Amino acid sequence: MKYDAAVIGAGPAGSMTARDLARGGASVLLVEKRPEIGMPVRCGEATGIPGLALVNVAPWKRAVASETKGSYLYSPDGTRVQLLADSANGYILERRMFDKQLAVEAAKAGAEVRVRTYATGLVKEEGRIVGVKLKHFNDEFEVRCSVVVGADGIEGKVGRWAGIDTRTSLSQMASNLQYEMAGIEMDNPDVMEFYFGKNVCPGGYVWVFPKGDGCANVGLGTRDRNQTPKEYLDRFIAEHENLSKGSVVGVNAGGVPVAGPIDVSVKDNIVLVGDSARQIDPLTGGGIYNAMHCGRLAAKTILKCIETGDFSAAALMEYETRWKAEIGQGLLRSLRVKEALERMTDDDLNHVAGLMKNMSLGGLDVKELTTAMLEMPPELLEFIQSLM
């Protein structure tokens, strides 16, 4: 079997890469190791509506659990900062359906999609990568291709097989745990909630993402090693009566790297996209938009390489240059803000919330912001900018 590209992993990054490659006339194989695309869900499922529009994706109605109009941020002492918009600007997705939708779009564009198909290694001839080894049930076979796209997530092996350093130190991995809960009450079912504080979730935050009809994703990500994420999350729920009366109807867990992007994401005949390239926001842990956006950028570069027949690292570097120019600086800024927030004490966070709580942060009021700037630490200014 011979293809222009073999894409390993059918998450948002892989499916978007495959979709745009197929639309551009390339022959594409998209493989997913799990028996069902989109499962298991290991994500808070929140994303921005403007971001999906930028990557030309309109989710099926059944792939959207709810629309949101902003956020409430809660400081350690309970002070609430409101970041509200006049209209819906975010989705809480049903990732199982959303990811499957993207793979369906790739298939409709002409990509060949295979599930329960594992990548077991790269095919090399005279030191050059010429394909990928795959396994489907007990059937092992090789696929020849001009480029292998590693979209196999933070646990992915494509990059490592190619000699790209994708390692993340344990200290820069957040442990995430999320419950899907039913039968709960929220102050505003159109607003996401975030809770900060050393006792709530050291080195991270707790989120409550409404999914409608008394349901929500309630989770956290922490780098603290003194207690387990489950201990922190169970205690948080027990301390909030509106949550404690609910029932857990789903659990998902996983690790998220918060170290910023990897140094290099291409090599001869190899491209990494999405979580495998650590295109994850280290401040929020979010990566849906980044994955899809970078998947599209990768496809554009690969299509040019197909025209020239040059799949060297030098030719593929156009993708690396573009994604680092378009989102890389934002990821590094988020990394600086994350590090600044981690240095802040609970008293600092309470002080910041006190300054922000009366500001019109949905559409930042310039006069209020200018006045408050006189008292704000530099790291807070960067944090506010990251929310705009």
VEXLUMRO-617614 format. One line per 3 residues: number of its first residue (from 1); their letters; for each residue x, y, z of N, C-alpha, C. Coordinates in steps of 0.02 Angstrom, whole numbers. Layout:
<pts>
NUM) A) X,Y,Z,X,Y,Z,X,Y,Z | ...;
</pts>
This chain:
<pts>
1) MKY) 42,-59,0,0,0,0,44,62,0 | 26,109,-41,66,170,-49,21,231,-45 | 41,279,-3,3,341,6,52,399,5;
4) DAA) 24,458,-7,65,518,0,82,529,74 | 32,518,117,41,530,189,4,478,230 | 35,457,284,3,415,334,-2,456,398;
7) VIG) -62,466,423,-74,506,483,-91,459,540 | -51,463,593,-58,417,650,-94,454,707 | -157,436,718,-197,468,770,-253,508,741;
10) AGP) -316,492,760,-374,525,731,-408,571,781 | -367,608,820,-394,662,860,-403,724,815 | -418,782,845,-428,842,804,-369,860,759;
13) AGS) -307,851,784,-248,868,744,-242,821,684 | -247,756,697,-239,708,643,-294,711,591 | -356,717,614,-412,719,567,-411,782,525;
16) MTA) -392,839,555,-389,901,516,-333,897,464 | -276,868,483,-221,860,435,-244,816,378 | -275,760,394,-297,713,342,-351,744,298;
19) RDL) -397,780,329,-451,812,290,-424,860,238 | -380,905,261,-354,956,215,-307,926,163 | -270,874,182,-228,841,132,-271,808,78;
22) ARG) -324,774,99,-368,741,51,-403,793,7 | -424,847,37,-456,900,-3,-408,929,-54 | -344,927,-38,-294,953,-84,-272,902,-137;
25) GAS) -303,843,-136,-288,793,-188,-238,740,-168 | -215,741,-106,-166,691,-84,-200,626,-65 | -163,571,-73,-188,506,-49,-166,500,24;
28) VLL) -214,485,68,-202,489,140,-231,427,175 | -192,400,221,-216,348,266,-217,378,336 | -275,376,369,-283,400,437,-299,341,482;
31) VEK) -256,328,531,-266,270,575,-275,292,647 | -315,254,683,-329,266,754,-324,199,791 | -285,199,845,-274,136,881,-335,112,920;
34) RPE) -379,158,938,-437,137,978,-493,112,932 | -538,70,960,-592,43,919,-645,95,900 | -648,150,936,-696,203,920,-662,270,925;
37) IGM) -665,309,873,-635,376,872,-671,420,923 | -633,457,962,-661,501,1012,-667,471,1081 | -653,407,1087,-658,374,1152,-590,343,1170;
40) PVR) -572,343,1235,-607,376,1289,-595,452,1288 | -640,489,1316,-633,562,1319,-584,579,1375 | -533,618,1358,-485,641,1409,-476,716,1398;
43) CGE) -529,754,1413,-530,825,1396,-585,859,1435 | -576,923,1452,-629,962,1483,-684,978,1434 | -670,974,1369,-718,981,1314,-739,1053,1300;
46) ATG) -704,1102,1328,-721,1172,1314,-677,1199,1258 | -708,1240,1215,-671,1273,1161,-707,1336,1141 | -674,1380,1105,-703,1443,1085,-738,1438,1018;
49) IPG) -795,1471,1011,-831,1473,948,-790,1509,894 | -759,1567,909,-720,1600,857,-663,1556,830 | -632,1517,874,-577,1474,852,-600,1421,802;
52) LAL) -658,1391,814,-683,1341,767,-700,1373,700 | -724,1434,702,-739,1469,639,-675,1480,599 | -620,1496,634,-557,1509,600,-530,1447,565;
55) VNV) -544,1388,592,-520,1326,560,-573,1294,516 | -627,1331,505,-680,1309,459,-713,1244,483 | -733,1244,546,-768,1186,575,-832,1211,608;
58) APW) -888,1183,589,-951,1198,620,-978,1132,649 | -976,1124,716,-995,1059,746,-1068,1041,732 | -1079,976,723,-1148,952,722,-1182,973,786;
61) KRA) -1247,983,782,-1284,1002,842,-1275,952,898 | -1273,888,881,-1266,837,933,-1196,834,962 | -1147,869,931,-1079,871,958,-1069,929,1006;
64) VAS) -1122,971,1017,-1118,1028,1062,-1165,1016,1121 | -1136,1009,1180,-1177,999,1240,-1210,1065,1262 | -1172,1120,1258,-1199,1185,1278,-1156,1241,1250;
67) ETK) -1184,1301,1249,-1148,1361,1231,-1137,1402,1294 | -1080,1435,1298,-1064,1475,1358,-1051,1548,1339 | -1062,1591,1388,-1056,1663,1377,-1002,1695,1421;
70) GSY) -953,1656,1441,-899,1683,1481,-883,1641,1541 | -849,1672,1590,-822,1634,1647,-830,1673,1712 | -835,1636,1766,-826,1662,1834,-760,1636,1860;
73) LYS) -717,1680,1886,-655,1659,1918,-663,1670,1992 | -648,1618,2032,-655,1623,2105,-586,1620,2138 | -572,1670,2177,-508,1672,2215,-514,1628,2276;
76) PDG) -459,1617,2312,-461,1574,2372,-512,1595,2425 | -524,1661,2432,-572,1683,2483,-643,1688,2456 | -654,1664,2395,-721,1662,2366,-741,1723,2325;
79) TRV) -696,1772,2319,-711,1830,2277,-721,1809,2205 | -775,1833,2175,-790,1813,2106,-775,1869,2057 | -736,1852,2006,-722,1898,1951,-762,1873,1890;
82) QLL) -799,1919,1859,-842,1901,1803,-810,1920,1736 | -805,1872,1692,-782,1884,1624,-838,1862,1577 | -885,1906,1567,-946,1888,1532,-952,1924,1465;
85) ADS) -980,1889,1416,-991,1918,1350,-1066,1927,1340 | -1084,1968,1291,-1155,1981,1277,-1188,1922,1241 | -1148,1883,1207,-1175,1826,1170,-1129,1766,1179;
88) ANG) -1152,1708,1157,-1113,1647,1165,-1046,1652,1128 | -992,1635,1164,-926,1636,1133,-887,1572,1145 | -921,1522,1174,-887,1459,1186,-934,1400,1183;
91) YIL) -905,1342,1170,-943,1279,1170,-915,1233,1224 | -960,1195,1255,-940,1134,1290,-960,1077,1244 | -910,1043,1218,-922,992,1166,-938,924,1196;
94) ERR) -965,882,1155,-965,810,1166,-909,783,1123 | -849,776,1152,-790,760,1112,-797,694,1075 | -833,647,1104,-842,583,1069,-873,595,1000;
97) MFD) -924,639,998,-958,653,935,-917,701,892 | -885,750,924,-847,800,886,-788,769,850 | -749,728,886,-691,696,855,-713,650,798;
100) KQL) -769,615,808,-793,571,755,-814,612,695 | -845,669,707,-865,713,652,-805,733,609 | -750,751,642,-690,772,605,-663,714,563;
103) AVE) -664,654,591,-641,596,552,-687,581,494 | -752,590,505,-800,581,450,-786,632,394 | -771,694,413,-756,745,363,-693,725,324;
106) AAK) -644,697,358,-583,674,324,-600,618,275 | -642,572,296,-662,516,252,-701,541,192 | -746,588,203,-785,615,147,-741,652,98;
109) AGA) -686,680,123,-639,715,79,-597,667,38 | -597,604,58,-559,554,19,-506,516,58 | -496,533,122,-447,497,162,-474,427,179;
112) EVR) -429,378,181,-447,311,204,-438,308,279 | -490,291,316,-488,291,389,-492,218,414 | -447,201,460,-447,135,491,-442,142,566;
115) VRT) -486,108,602,-484,108,675,-453,43,700 | -438,42,764,-406,-14,797,-343,-36,758 | -307,14,736,-246,2,697,-188,38,730;
118) YAT) -140,0,753,-84,26,792,-24,38,746 | 12,92,760,78,101,730,129,67,776 | 169,24,747,218,-14,787,290,5,772;
121) GLV) 300,48,723,368,69,706,369,103,639 | 428,129,621,437,162,556,474,114,509 | 460,120,446,495,82,395,552,125,368;
124) KEE) 612,98,370,670,135,347,709,96,294 | 734,132,246,778,103,196,839,148,188 | 898,118,199,961,156,195,958,219,239;
127) GRI) 929,211,299,925,266,347,870,316,334 | 831,306,281,778,354,264,710,324,281 | 666,365,310,598,342,327,556,339,264;
130) VGV) 529,281,250,489,272,189,419,246,204 | 401,240,267,335,216,283,327,201,357 | 274,165,373,258,150,443,232,79,448;
133) KLK) 249,46,504,226,-21,518,161,-17,558 | 112,-56,537,46,-54,569,23,-123,590 | -22,-125,638,-51,-188,661,-126,-179,671;
136) HFN) -165,-221,640,-238,-220,646,-259,-290,669 | -281,-294,733,-291,-359,765,-226,-398,760 | -226,-456,729,-164,-495,723,-129,-486,656;
139) DEF) -155,-442,616,-128,-431,549,-76,-376,552 | -13,-392,539,40,-342,538,61,-329,466 | 70,-266,449,86,-248,380,123,-181,378;
142) EVR) 151,-166,321,187,-103,311,151,-60,260 | 152,5,272,124,53,225,180,99,203 | 187,107,139,238,153,112,206,222,103;
145) CSV) 243,274,118,217,342,111,276,391,107 | 261,451,83,313,502,77,324,538,143 | 272,542,184,278,576,249,233,542,300;
148) VVG) 259,535,361,220,509,417,204,567,463 | 140,576,477,117,629,522,102,599,590 | 140,619,640,128,596,708,77,640,743;
151) ADG) 16,614,750,-37,649,785,-61,604,842 | -13,570,872,-28,517,920,-24,539,993 | -29,604,1006,-38,629,1074,25,629,1116;
154) IEG) 15,646,1180,73,654,1224,108,588,1238 | 73,533,1228,103,467,1237,130,439,1171 | 129,481,1119,146,458,1053,218,435,1045;
157) KVG) 228,392,996,294,363,985,325,382,919 | 285,409,873,311,425,806,371,471,811 | 365,524,850,421,571,857,483,539,885;
160) RWA) 473,497,937,531,464,968,564,415,920 | 523,378,882,551,332,833,594,369,782 | 574,430,767,611,469,717,671,506,747;
163) GID) 679,502,813,736,536,845,722,606,867 | 658,626,871,640,692,896,628,687,971 | 657,734,1008,649,734,1081,581,761,1100;
166) TRT) 535,718,1118,468,738,1138,456,729,1213 | 509,715,1249,502,701,1321,479,762,1360 | 438,749,1412,417,801,1459,435,776,1529;
169) SLS) 469,818,1568,487,797,1636,424,789,1678 | 428,744,1727,371,732,1770,348,795,1805 | 395,839,1822,377,901,1857,336,948,1813;
172) QMA) 338,937,1747,300,980,1702,239,944,1672 | 217,892,1707,156,857,1687,102,869,1740 | 45,893,1718,-11,902,1763,-53,838,1762;
175) SNL) -74,817,1821,-119,759,1827,-191,785,1828 | -230,763,1780,-298,787,1773,-348,732,1789 | -402,753,1822,-457,707,1837,-522,746,1828;
178) QYE) -570,716,1796,-633,749,1783,-691,701,1793 | -744,726,1826,-807,690,1832,-858,724,1787 | -896,684,1751,-957,710,1720,-1012,698,1771;
181) MAG) -1044,752,1792,-1093,748,1847,-1162,767,1823 | -1212,735,1853,-1282,749,1837,-1319,766,1902 | -1374,803,1895,-1414,821,1953,-1384,875,1996;
184) IEM) -1347,921,1965,-1315,975,2002,-1349,1042,1985 | -1333,1093,2025,-1358,1160,2012,-1299,1208,2002 | -1309,1257,1958,-1257,1307,1946,-1288,1376,1951;
187) DNP) -1248,1424,1974,-1272,1493,1980,-1296,1519,1912 | -1259,1503,1861,-1276,1524,1793,-1258,1468,1745 | -1306,1433,1717,-1291,1375,1675,-1260,1393,1608;
190) DVM) -1250,1458,1594,-1217,1479,1532,-1145,1501,1543 | -1120,1493,1604,-1054,1520,1622,-1009,1466,1650 | -947,1463,1626,-897,1417,1654,-870,1445,1720;
193) EFY) -850,1401,1765,-824,1422,1829,-753,1394,1839 | -709,1437,1867,-640,1418,1881,-624,1437,1953 | -592,1392,1990,-576,1403,2060,-500,1395,2070;
196) FGK) -471,1444,2106,-399,1446,2116,-383,1445,2191 | -323,1422,2208,-300,1424,2277,-259,1363,2295 | -212,1372,2341,-168,1317,2360,-206,1260,2392;
199) NVC) -259,1275,2429,-298,1221,2461,-347,1189,2412 | -368,1228,2362,-415,1202,2313,-380,1156,2263 | -325,1182,2234,-290,1143,2183,-221,1174,2171;
202) PGG) -172,1156,2211,-105,1186,2203,-75,1171,2134 | -46,1222,2104,-15,1212,2039,-65,1202,1983 | -127,1225,1993,-178,1216,1941,-242,1251,1961;
205) YVW) -298,1223,1939,-363,1253,1955,-417,1201,1947 | -475,1216,1975,-534,1174,1967,-580,1207,1917 | -611,1166,1873,-659,1195,1826,-727,1161,1833;
208) VFP) -778,1199,1819,-846,1172,1814,-875,1198,1749 | -884,1152,1701,-907,1170,1634,-978,1144,1625 | -1027,1189,1618,-1097,1169,1612,-1111,1134,1546;
211) KGD) -1149,1078,1549,-1167,1041,1489,-1243,1041,1478 | -1279,1080,1519,-1351,1085,1511,-1388,1032,1549 | -1452,1047,1566,-1497,999,1598,-1468,971,1663;
214) GCA) -1437,1015,1703,-1412,993,1768,-1350,951,1765 | -1314,953,1708,-1253,913,1701,-1193,960,1691 | -1134,937,1711,-1073,977,1702,-1012,932,1707;
217) NVG) -959,955,1675,-893,925,1685,-860,961,1744 | -842,924,1795,-810,952,1855,-742,918,1861 | -689,957,1854,-623,927,1855,-569,973,1878;
220) LGT) -507,947,1878,-450,987,1898,-387,959,1868 | -336,1002,1866,-270,980,1846,-220,1007,1896 | -176,965,1922,-129,987,1973,-62,953,1962;
223) RDR) -9,987,1984,58,957,1983,82,941,2054 | 37,949,2102,54,933,2171,59,857,2179 | 110,835,2215,121,763,2225,105,740,2296;
226) NQT) 81,787,2338,67,769,2408,0,734,2416 | -47,752,2372,-112,719,2372,-130,701,2300 | -175,653,2293,-196,633,2226,-248,683,2199;
229) PKE) -254,688,2134,-307,730,2105,-376,710,2132 | -387,646,2143,-452,624,2168,-466,651,2237 | -415,654,2280,-425,681,2347,-445,755,2343;
232) YLD) -410,792,2301,-427,863,2293,-497,872,2264 | -513,834,2213,-578,843,2179,-635,821,2224 | -628,765,2258,-682,741,2302,-694,792,2359;
235) RFI) -640,820,2386,-648,869,2439,-683,933,2413 | -663,955,2354,-695,1014,2325,-769,1004,2316 | -788,946,2289,-859,932,2278,-897,929,2344;
238) AEH) -867,897,2394,-900,891,2459,-911,959,2491 | -868,1007,2476,-873,1074,2506,-921,1120,2468 | -949,1096,2413,-996,1136,2374,-1062,1098,2369;
241) ENL) -1111,1123,2406,-1174,1087,2413,-1209,1077,2346 | -1202,1126,2301,-1236,1119,2236,-1207,1062,2194 | -1145,1043,2209,-1113,988,2175,-1121,922,2212;
244) SKG) -1117,925,2277,-1116,864,2318,-1182,826,2313 | -1236,860,2294,-1300,825,2287,-1305,788,2221 | -1257,798,2176,-1259,766,2111,-1229,697,2110;
247) SVV) -1231,665,2053,-1204,598,2044,-1151,599,1989 | -1101,558,1997,-1048,551,1946,-1071,499,1895 | -1076,520,1832,-1098,474,1780,-1042,458,1730;
250) GVN) -984,488,1741,-927,474,1698,-863,499,1729 | -808,465,1717,-743,484,1744,-691,481,1688 | -650,531,1683,-592,525,1638,-532,558,1670;
253) AGG) -474,532,1654,-412,555,1684,-355,551,1634 | -303,590,1646,-245,588,1602,-195,641,1621 | -138,640,1587,-86,689,1600,-85,741,1545;
256) VPV) -68,803,1563,-62,857,1515,5,892,1525 | 47,896,1473,111,931,1480,100,1007,1482 | 132,1040,1529,125,1113,1536,193,1146,1531;
259) AGP) 236,1119,1488,305,1143,1482,315,1188,1422 | 263,1200,1382,272,1237,1320,289,1190,1263 | 295,1217,1202,306,1175,1142,374,1142,1141;
262) IDV) 379,1088,1102,443,1054,1093,488,1096,1049 | 553,1081,1051,602,1121,1014,594,1115,939 | 581,1054,915,575,1044,842,521,992,829;
265) SVK) 480,1003,778,423,959,765,427,926,696 | 483,934,661,491,902,596,559,869,590 | 562,820,547,623,787,528,613,761,457;
268) DNI) 663,736,425,652,709,358,594,660,358 | 542,675,317,484,631,308,440,624,370 | 449,668,419,411,664,482,384,733,500;
271) VLV) 320,736,521,289,797,547,249,779,609 | 256,818,662,217,808,723,166,864,730 | 104,846,749,51,895,758,13,882,823;
274) GDS) -18,934,849,-60,927,909,-20,913,972 | -48,871,1015,-17,858,1079,52,826,1072 | 64,789,1018,129,758,1009,184,810,1000;
277) ARQ) 165,870,978,213,926,972,206,974,1030 | 167,954,1080,153,996,1139,125,1064,1119 | 78,1064,1072,45,1126,1051,-15,1139,1097;
280) IDP) -2,1132,1162,-52,1139,1214,-38,1202,1253 | -90,1240,1269,-80,1300,1309,-59,1280,1380 | 2,1299,1402,25,1277,1468,-11,1312,1526;
283) LTG) -47,1366,1511,-85,1400,1564,-152,1367,1575 | -189,1354,1522,-256,1327,1528,-259,1251,1518 | -208,1223,1485,-211,1152,1469,-254,1137,1408;
286) GGI) -280,1189,1376,-323,1180,1318,-282,1170,1254 | -310,1131,1207,-271,1120,1146,-313,1103,1085 | -380,1107,1089,-421,1087,1033,-409,1132,973;
289) YNA) -415,1198,983,-405,1244,927,-334,1239,900 | -284,1240,945,-215,1237,922,-202,1174,880 | -229,1118,901,-219,1056,865,-247,1060,795;
292) MHC) -308,1086,789,-340,1090,723,-304,1141,679 | -287,1198,708,-252,1250,670,-186,1225,643 | -148,1192,686,-82,1167,665,-89,1108,616;
295) GRL) -143,1070,622,-156,1018,573,-166,1047,504 | -200,1102,500,-211,1135,435,-146,1163,408 | -105,1192,452,-40,1218,430,4,1161,404;
298) AAK) 3,1105,439,43,1048,418,21,1024,349 | -44,1021,338,-70,999,273,-47,1045,216 | -48,1110,228,-26,1157,177,47,1145,157;
301) TIL) 89,1135,207,160,1124,192,170,1057,157 | 136,1005,180,144,939,149,121,940,77 | 66,975,62,42,979,-7,94,1012,-52;
304) KCI) 130,1062,-26,184,1092,-65,240,1042,-77 | 254,1003,-26,308,953,-32,289,899,-83 | 225,882,-86,202,833,-135,215,859,-206;
307) ETG) 204,924,-216,215,954,-281,289,952,-301 | 333,965,-253,404,968,-268,439,901,-261 | 408,854,-224,439,790,-212,493,793,-159;
310) DFS) 496,848,-122,548,858,-71,516,855,-2 | 532,803,36,504,794,103,559,797,156 | 611,834,140,667,842,187,645,886,246;
313) AAA) 683,883,300,669,925,358,670,999,337 | 714,1017,291,718,1086,269,654,1108,235 | 625,1065,194,563,1081,160,504,1083,208;
316) LME) 502,1035,254,448,1031,302,452,1085,356 | 510,1118,361,520,1169,412,473,1229,402 | 446,1236,343,397,1290,332,339,1284,381;
319) YET) 317,1221,392,264,1209,441,285,1232,510 | 345,1212,531,369,1230,598,373,1306,606 | 399,1339,556,406,1412,558,338,1445,565;
322) RWK) 290,1420,526,224,1451,526,187,1441,592 | 189,1379,619,149,1369,680,181,1403,739 | 247,1407,740,278,1443,795,268,1518,790;
325) AEI) 263,1543,729,249,1615,720,177,1631,739 | 131,1585,724,60,1600,735,35,1583,805 | 60,1530,836,37,1515,904,94,1505,953;
328) GQG) 155,1497,928,211,1482,973,224,1535,1025 | 223,1599,1004,235,1653,1052,180,1655,1104 | 119,1641,1083,64,1639,1132,73,1584,1183;
331) LLR) 100,1526,1161,112,1472,1208,167,1490,1257 | 218,1524,1233,272,1544,1278,249,1598,1327 | 205,1642,1303,178,1693,1349,136,1659,1402;
334) SLR) 95,1611,1382,55,1574,1432,99,1539,1482 | 156,1514,1459,202,1480,1504,229,1530,1556 | 245,1590,1534,269,1641,1582,215,1660,1632;
337) VKE) 154,1668,1607,99,1686,1652,86,1630,1702 | 87,1568,1678,78,1510,1724,130,1511,1779 | 193,1523,1760,246,1524,1810,238,1582,1858;
340) ALE) 213,1639,1833,201,1697,1877,145,1682,1926 | 91,1651,1901,35,1635,1945,55,1585,1999 | 99,1538,1981,120,1488,2030,162,1520,2086;
343) RMT) 193,1577,2072,231,1611,2124,187,1653,2170 | 125,1664,2150,80,1706,2190,50,1665,2247 | 47,1696,2305,16,1664,2363,-60,1672,2358;
346) DDD) -95,1638,2404,-168,1647,2405,-186,1719,2421 | -148,1751,2464,-161,1822,2479,-153,1865,2416 | -102,1849,2376,-93,1885,2313,-154,1876,2267;
349) LNH) -177,1814,2262,-234,1800,2219,-296,1836,2244 | -306,1838,2310,-364,1873,2338,-359,1948,2323 | -299,1976,2328,-289,2047,2314,-304,2062,2241;
352) VAG) -280,2020,2197,-292,2029,2125,-367,2025,2111 | -401,1976,2140,-473,1969,2128,-511,2030,2154 | -488,2058,2210,-519,2118,2236,-513,2176,2188;
355) LMK) -455,2181,2153,-445,2235,2105,-488,2224,2042 | -497,2161,2025,-530,2146,1961,-606,2140,1966 | -633,2128,2026,-703,2108,2030,-752,2162,2007;
358) NMS) -733,2225,2012,-778,2279,1991,-762,2306,1921 | -716,2273,1887,-697,2295,1820,-743,2263,1768 | -754,2298,1713,-796,2272,1659,-751,2230,1613;
361) LGG) -740,2168,1633,-691,2127,1598,-720,2089,1539 | -787,2092,1531,-815,2059,1472,-793,2096,1409 | -799,2162,1410,-772,2204,1357,-733,2257,1394;
364) LDV) -670,2245,1407,-630,2283,1454,-641,2358,1448 | -662,2389,1503,-671,2461,1505,-602,2493,1514 | -582,2534,1466,-514,2561,1465,-500,2604,1526;
367) KEL) -548,2645,1545,-537,2690,1602,-526,2649,1666 | -569,2600,1678,-563,2558,1737,-497,2520,1737 | -479,2493,1679,-417,2455,1674,-357,2498,1687;
370) TTA) -356,2559,1658,-300,2605,1667,-292,2623,1740 | -347,2637,1773,-344,2654,1844,-318,2596,1886 | -344,2537,1872,-323,2478,1910,-251,2459,1896;
373) MLE) -225,2475,1837,-156,2458,1819,-105,2487,1868 | -123,2543,1899,-77,2576,1945,-61,2531,2004 | -106,2485,2020,-97,2441,2078,-78,2370,2059;
376) MPP) -82,2354,1995,-74,2284,1975,-1,2265,1967 | 17,2205,1989,84,2178,1975,90,2161,1901 | 151,2162,1873,160,2148,1802,132,2081,1780;
379) ELL) 138,2030,1823,113,1965,1803,37,1964,1794 | 1,2007,1832,-71,2011,1825,-89,2042,1758 | -51,2092,1738,-64,2123,1673,-59,2072,1617;
382) EFI) -8,2029,1620,-1,1976,1569,-58,1927,1572 | -80,1912,1634,-136,1865,1642,-199,1893,1610 | -214,1957,1622,-273,1988,1592,-268,1988,1516;
385) QSL) -208,2003,1490,-199,2002,1418,-212,1933,1389 | -195,1881,1427,-205,1813,1402,-279,1795,1399 | -321,1832,1435,-392,1819,1435,-430,1858,1381;
388) M) -396,1906,1350,-428,1950,1301,-430,1918,1232;
</pts>
